[in-house]
């Protein structure tokens, strides 16, 4: 599958060892659907992991490359 340019930017972010939440993805990449981009990357064979974290009293998924 072809990864979108947005997907490439997210992949580069993960490859640098950084994590990403949906809110951060919106701010940094204009990505409204981080879970969909992560699924695209997983479908292409990248090992992306998620963990639930609490931020400002809300539980959100934080993604990282394994």
C-alpha angles and dihedrals in degrees: 000000000000113000114224120241087253088053090051091053090049091047091051088051091052093045089057088062096255128136127225138204125194091255092051090047090053092050098043103033107015087243114158095178109045093158090058092049090048090051090051090052092047090049087055090055103263115142103231117170131195136203131186112243132176117241120175090344094308127107113231136168117256114198129205138165113255 
